Amino acid sequence: MQRYFSLVELMLCSILLLVSASLRAEQLYTHFIFLQDGLTELKKSEKQIAVDVWNEWVAQDGNYTLSTTVVLTMKDFLKRIKHKKVDLALLDGSNFIKYYPEFKSELKGDVWAVQRAVNAYEEFVVLTRAGGKVTDLSKLEGTTLSLFSEYKLLKMYLDYLVMKTARTSTDSYFKVVRKAKTESNSILDVFFGYSDVCLVPKHVLDNAIELNPAIGDKVRIIHRSGEIFTPAIYFSLGGTSDMTEARFNDAVFKLQNTVRGQQLMDLIGIHAINKIQQKKLHPMLKINSQLRQLKFE
Protein backbone atom coordinates (compact mmCIF):
# COMPACT_ATOMS: atom_id res chain seq x y z
CA MET A 1 0.00 0.00 0.00
CA GLN A 2 1.32 3.43 -0.94
CA ARG A 3 2.12 5.46 2.16
CA TYR A 4 1.43 9.17 1.96
CA PHE A 5 4.20 11.62 2.73
CA SER A 6 2.68 12.58 6.08
CA LEU A 7 5.06 10.05 7.62
CA VAL A 8 7.51 12.93 7.30
CA GLU A 9 6.95 13.43 11.02
CA LEU A 10 9.17 10.43 11.61
CA MET A 11 11.68 11.84 9.15
CA LEU A 12 11.59 15.13 11.04
CA CYS A 13 12.54 13.38 14.26
CA SER A 14 15.27 11.39 12.51
CA ILE A 15 16.88 14.56 11.18
CA LEU A 16 16.52 16.28 14.53
CA LEU A 17 18.32 13.40 16.22
CA LEU A 18 21.25 13.91 13.92
CA VAL A 19 21.13 17.69 14.21
CA SER A 20 20.99 17.52 17.99
CA ALA A 21 24.02 15.24 18.10
CA SER A 22 25.95 17.79 16.04
CA LEU A 23 24.82 20.76 18.09
CA ARG A 24 25.92 19.47 21.47
CA ALA A 25 29.55 20.54 21.16
CA GLU A 26 28.73 24.01 19.81
CA GLN A 27 26.17 24.88 22.52
CA LEU A 28 23.78 26.24 19.93
CA TYR A 29 20.11 27.04 20.38
CA THR A 30 17.93 25.83 17.53
CA HIS A 31 14.16 26.16 17.27
CA PHE A 32 12.45 23.89 14.75
CA ILE A 33 8.72 24.11 13.91
CA PHE A 34 6.36 22.19 11.68
CA LEU A 35 2.66 22.41 10.91
CA GLN A 36 0.50 19.60 12.21
CA ASP A 37 -2.13 20.20 9.54
CA GLY A 38 0.16 18.86 6.83
CA LEU A 39 0.52 15.45 8.49
CA THR A 40 -3.10 14.31 8.59
CA GLU A 41 -2.62 10.69 7.53
CA LEU A 42 -0.15 9.80 10.24
CA LYS A 43 -1.70 7.38 12.72
CA LYS A 44 -1.76 8.31 16.39
CA SER A 45 0.46 5.35 17.20
CA GLU A 46 3.06 6.52 14.66
CA LYS A 47 2.98 10.03 16.10
CA GLN A 48 3.53 8.59 19.55
CA ILE A 49 6.52 6.58 18.34
CA ALA A 50 8.05 9.75 16.90
CA VAL A 51 7.50 11.67 20.13
CA ASP A 52 8.86 8.83 22.30
CA VAL A 53 12.02 8.51 20.20
CA TRP A 54 12.59 12.25 20.30
CA ASN A 55 12.05 12.54 24.05
CA GLU A 56 14.35 9.61 24.75
CA TRP A 57 17.12 11.20 22.70
CA VAL A 58 16.76 14.63 24.26
CA ALA A 59 16.94 13.08 27.72
CA GLN A 60 20.42 11.70 27.00
CA ASP A 61 22.18 15.05 27.23
CA GLY A 62 21.09 18.39 28.61
CA ASN A 63 24.16 20.37 27.54
CA TYR A 64 22.51 21.94 24.51
CA THR A 65 19.23 23.62 23.68
CA LEU A 66 17.12 22.27 20.84
CA SER A 67 13.36 22.73 20.77
CA THR A 68 10.71 21.36 18.44
CA THR A 69 7.23 22.87 18.25
CA VAL A 70 4.20 21.36 16.56
CA VAL A 71 2.26 24.41 15.34
CA LEU A 72 -1.50 23.95 15.06
CA THR A 73 -2.41 26.76 12.65
CA MET A 74 -0.82 28.61 9.75
CA LYS A 75 -1.64 31.87 11.51
CA ASP A 76 0.58 30.86 14.42
CA PHE A 77 3.20 29.45 12.04
CA LEU A 78 3.48 32.76 10.18
CA LYS A 79 3.44 34.74 13.42
CA ARG A 80 6.43 32.80 14.76
CA ILE A 81 8.35 33.44 11.55
CA LYS A 82 7.50 37.14 11.54
CA HIS A 83 8.64 37.52 15.16
CA LYS A 84 11.97 35.80 14.44
CA LYS A 85 11.23 32.85 16.76
CA VAL A 86 12.21 30.13 14.26
CA ASP A 87 15.50 28.78 12.89
CA LEU A 88 14.27 25.87 10.80
CA ALA A 89 10.81 24.90 9.62
CA LEU A 90 8.93 22.22 7.71
CA LEU A 91 5.82 22.70 5.59
CA ASP A 92 3.86 20.44 3.30
CA GLY A 93 3.98 21.55 -0.33
CA SER A 94 0.42 22.83 -0.45
CA ASN A 95 0.77 25.23 2.47
CA PHE A 96 4.24 26.26 1.32
CA ILE A 97 3.05 27.51 -2.06
CA LYS A 98 -0.17 28.96 -0.67
CA TYR A 99 1.58 31.11 1.94
CA TYR A 100 4.95 31.58 0.25
CA PRO A 101 4.28 35.27 -0.57
CA GLU A 102 3.83 35.94 3.14
CA PHE A 103 7.15 34.53 4.31
CA LYS A 104 9.46 34.42 1.28
CA SER A 105 11.27 37.58 2.40
CA GLU A 106 12.18 35.80 5.64
CA LEU A 107 13.84 32.80 3.99
CA LYS A 108 17.60 32.61 4.26
CA GLY A 109 18.24 31.12 0.81
CA ASP A 110 18.13 27.60 -0.57
CA VAL A 111 15.56 25.11 0.74
CA TRP A 112 15.47 21.33 1.17
CA ALA A 113 12.94 19.51 -1.01
CA VAL A 114 11.65 16.09 -0.05
CA GLN A 115 11.63 13.50 -2.82
CA ARG A 116 9.39 10.42 -2.66
CA ALA A 117 10.44 8.62 -5.85
CA VAL A 118 13.33 8.35 -8.31
CA ASN A 119 12.55 11.65 -10.03
CA ALA A 120 13.35 14.82 -8.12
CA TYR A 121 9.87 16.31 -8.64
CA GLU A 122 6.47 14.64 -8.75
CA GLU A 123 4.23 14.54 -11.80
CA PHE A 124 0.46 14.28 -11.40
CA VAL A 125 -1.59 12.33 -13.95
CA VAL A 126 -5.32 12.05 -14.67
CA LEU A 127 -6.37 8.46 -15.33
CA THR A 128 -9.48 6.95 -16.92
CA ARG A 129 -10.41 3.44 -18.03
CA ALA A 130 -8.89 2.47 -21.36
CA GLY A 131 -11.44 2.41 -24.16
CA GLY A 132 -13.89 4.60 -22.27
CA LYS A 133 -15.65 7.76 -23.46
CA VAL A 134 -13.52 10.11 -21.37
CA THR A 135 -10.61 11.01 -23.63
CA ASP A 136 -9.61 14.46 -22.38
CA LEU A 137 -10.25 16.95 -19.59
CA SER A 138 -13.19 18.59 -21.34
CA LYS A 139 -15.19 15.34 -21.03
CA LEU A 140 -14.82 14.98 -17.27
CA GLU A 141 -17.95 16.93 -16.35
CA GLY A 142 -20.55 14.79 -14.63
CA THR A 143 -18.20 11.85 -14.08
CA THR A 144 -17.24 10.11 -10.84
CA LEU A 145 -13.76 10.92 -9.55
CA SER A 146 -11.62 9.25 -6.90
CA LEU A 147 -9.10 11.36 -5.02
CA PHE A 148 -6.82 10.94 -2.04
CA SER A 149 -7.66 14.40 -0.75
CA GLU A 150 -5.34 14.14 2.27
CA TYR A 151 -2.53 14.95 -0.16
CA LYS A 152 -3.43 18.60 -0.46
CA LEU A 153 -1.23 19.27 -3.47
CA LEU A 154 -3.36 16.80 -5.44
CA LYS A 155 -6.54 18.60 -4.39
CA MET A 156 -5.05 21.97 -5.26
CA TYR A 157 -4.02 20.79 -8.72
CA LEU A 158 -7.44 19.22 -9.33
CA ASP A 159 -9.11 22.53 -8.42
CA TYR A 160 -6.76 24.26 -10.85
CA LEU A 161 -7.60 21.87 -13.71
CA VAL A 162 -11.34 22.19 -13.17
CA MET A 163 -11.23 25.96 -12.82
CA LYS A 164 -9.08 26.29 -15.94
CA THR A 165 -11.30 23.93 -17.94
CA ALA A 166 -14.79 24.94 -16.80
CA ARG A 167 -14.47 27.99 -14.49
CA THR A 168 -16.34 26.18 -11.73
CA SER A 169 -15.66 24.30 -8.50
CA THR A 170 -14.56 20.68 -8.29
CA ASP A 171 -17.68 19.61 -6.37
CA SER A 172 -19.94 21.20 -8.98
CA TYR A 173 -18.04 19.77 -11.95
CA PHE A 174 -18.04 16.10 -10.96
CA LYS A 175 -21.10 13.98 -10.27
CA VAL A 176 -19.39 12.35 -7.30
CA VAL A 177 -15.99 12.86 -5.68
CA ARG A 178 -15.03 9.64 -3.90
CA LYS A 179 -12.55 9.98 -1.03
CA ALA A 180 -9.94 7.28 -1.50
CA LYS A 181 -8.10 5.92 1.55
CA THR A 182 -4.76 5.99 -0.28
CA GLU A 183 -3.38 7.18 -3.60
CA SER A 184 -3.24 3.56 -4.79
CA ASN A 185 -6.91 3.04 -3.95
CA SER A 186 -7.78 5.87 -6.34
CA ILE A 187 -6.23 3.85 -9.16
CA LEU A 188 -8.03 0.67 -8.09
CA ASP A 189 -11.36 2.54 -8.10
CA VAL A 190 -10.84 3.29 -11.78
CA PHE A 191 -9.43 -0.17 -12.52
CA PHE A 192 -12.51 -1.91 -11.07
CA GLY A 193 -14.96 0.59 -12.55
CA TYR A 194 -16.10 2.22 -9.30
CA SER A 195 -14.96 5.61 -10.60
CA ASP A 196 -14.52 7.08 -14.06
CA VAL A 197 -11.37 9.04 -13.32
CA CYS A 198 -8.69 9.71 -10.71
CA LEU A 199 -5.74 12.03 -10.14
CA VAL A 200 -2.54 10.51 -8.72
CA PRO A 201 1.23 11.03 -8.71
CA LYS A 202 2.83 9.26 -11.67
CA HIS A 203 5.21 7.27 -9.48
CA VAL A 204 2.23 5.78 -7.63
CA LEU A 205 0.81 4.59 -10.96
CA ASP A 206 4.19 3.14 -11.91
CA ASN A 207 4.35 1.22 -8.63
CA ALA A 208 0.80 -0.07 -9.07
CA ILE A 209 1.55 -1.33 -12.58
CA GLU A 210 4.73 -2.99 -11.37
CA LEU A 211 2.72 -4.88 -8.74
CA ASN A 212 -0.18 -5.64 -11.11
CA PRO A 213 0.64 -5.27 -14.83
CA ALA A 214 -3.04 -5.64 -15.72
CA ILE A 215 -3.60 -2.12 -14.41
CA GLY A 216 -1.46 -0.78 -17.26
CA ASP A 217 -3.84 -2.37 -19.77
CA LYS A 218 -7.02 -1.14 -18.11
CA VAL A 219 -6.22 2.54 -17.47
CA ARG A 220 -4.85 5.34 -19.60
CA ILE A 221 -3.39 8.75 -18.94
CA ILE A 222 -5.35 11.66 -20.41
CA HIS A 223 -3.40 14.48 -18.75
CA ARG A 224 0.07 15.02 -17.30
CA SER A 225 1.11 17.97 -15.16
CA GLY A 226 4.82 17.65 -15.84
CA GLU A 227 7.37 17.04 -13.08
CA ILE A 228 6.92 20.14 -10.95
CA PHE A 229 5.60 19.19 -7.49
CA THR A 230 7.42 18.80 -4.19
CA PRO A 231 5.42 17.19 -1.36
CA ALA A 232 7.21 19.01 1.49
CA ILE A 233 9.95 21.54 2.09
CA TYR A 234 12.36 22.21 4.93
CA PHE A 235 13.69 25.77 5.10
CA SER A 236 15.82 28.03 7.27
CA LEU A 237 15.02 31.62 8.19
CA GLY A 238 17.13 34.74 7.84
CA GLY A 239 18.24 34.77 11.46
CA THR A 240 19.46 31.17 11.43
CA SER A 241 23.17 30.91 12.16
CA ASP A 242 25.49 29.53 9.51
CA MET A 243 26.57 26.88 12.00
CA THR A 244 23.01 25.65 12.54
CA GLU A 245 22.40 25.46 8.80
CA ALA A 246 25.68 23.65 8.27
CA ARG A 247 24.73 21.12 10.94
CA PHE A 248 21.36 20.58 9.29
CA ASN A 249 23.09 19.95 5.97
CA ASP A 250 25.36 17.47 7.72
CA ALA A 251 22.37 15.72 9.31
CA VAL A 252 20.62 15.34 5.95
CA PHE A 253 23.82 14.00 4.40
CA LYS A 254 24.23 11.42 7.18
CA LEU A 255 20.60 10.41 6.90
CA GLN A 256 21.03 9.61 3.22
CA ASN A 257 24.51 8.11 3.36
CA THR A 258 24.41 5.73 6.29
CA VAL A 259 22.81 2.30 6.49
CA ARG A 260 20.63 3.27 9.46
CA GLY A 261 19.56 6.49 7.82
CA GLN A 262 18.65 4.78 4.56
CA GLN A 263 16.65 2.17 6.46
CA LEU A 264 14.64 4.96 8.09
CA MET A 265 14.02 6.62 4.75
CA ASP A 266 12.92 3.34 3.16
CA LEU A 267 10.59 2.67 6.07
CA ILE A 268 8.67 5.90 5.58
CA GLY A 269 8.81 6.07 1.79
CA ILE A 270 11.29 8.90 1.28
CA HIS A 271 13.81 8.59 -1.56
CA ALA A 272 15.90 11.71 -0.93
CA ILE A 273 16.07 15.22 0.51
CA ASN A 274 17.65 17.68 -1.91
CA LYS A 275 18.94 21.18 -1.27
CA ILE A 276 17.61 23.34 -4.12
CA GLN A 277 17.35 26.98 -5.11
CA GLN A 278 13.96 28.57 -4.45
CA LYS A 279 13.54 29.23 -8.17
CA LYS A 280 13.21 25.48 -8.72
CA LEU A 281 9.83 25.73 -6.99
CA HIS A 282 8.54 28.44 -9.33
CA PRO A 283 6.58 26.06 -11.65
CA MET A 284 4.67 24.74 -8.62
CA LEU A 285 4.18 28.25 -7.25
CA LYS A 286 2.89 29.40 -10.65
CA ILE A 287 0.09 26.80 -10.58
CA ASN A 288 -1.20 28.18 -7.28
CA SER A 289 -0.91 31.75 -8.53
CA GLN A 290 -2.90 30.93 -11.66
CA LEU A 291 -5.56 29.17 -9.59
CA ARG A 292 -6.03 32.28 -7.47
CA GLN A 293 -6.32 34.45 -10.56
CA LEU A 294 -8.90 32.12 -12.14
CA LYS A 295 -11.05 32.25 -9.03
CA PHE A 296 -11.30 36.03 -9.28
CA GLU A 297 -12.01 36.24 -13.01
Buried (B, 14 or more C-beta within 10 A) or exposed (E): EBBBBBBBBBBBBBBBBBBBBBBBEBEBEBBBBBBBBBBEBBEEEBBEBBBEBBEEBBEEEEEBEBEBBEBEEBEEBBEBBEEEEBBBBBBBBBBBBBBBEEBEEBBBEBBBBBBBBEBBBBBBBBBBBEEBEBEEBEBBBEBBBBBBBBBBBBBBBBBBBBBEBBEEEBEEBBEEBBEBEBBBBBBBBBBEEBBBBBBBBBBBBBBBBEEBEEBBEBBBEBBEBEBBBBBBBBBBBEEBBEEBBEBBBBBBBBBBEEEEBEEBBEEBBBBBBBBBEBEBBEBBBEBBBEBEEBEEE
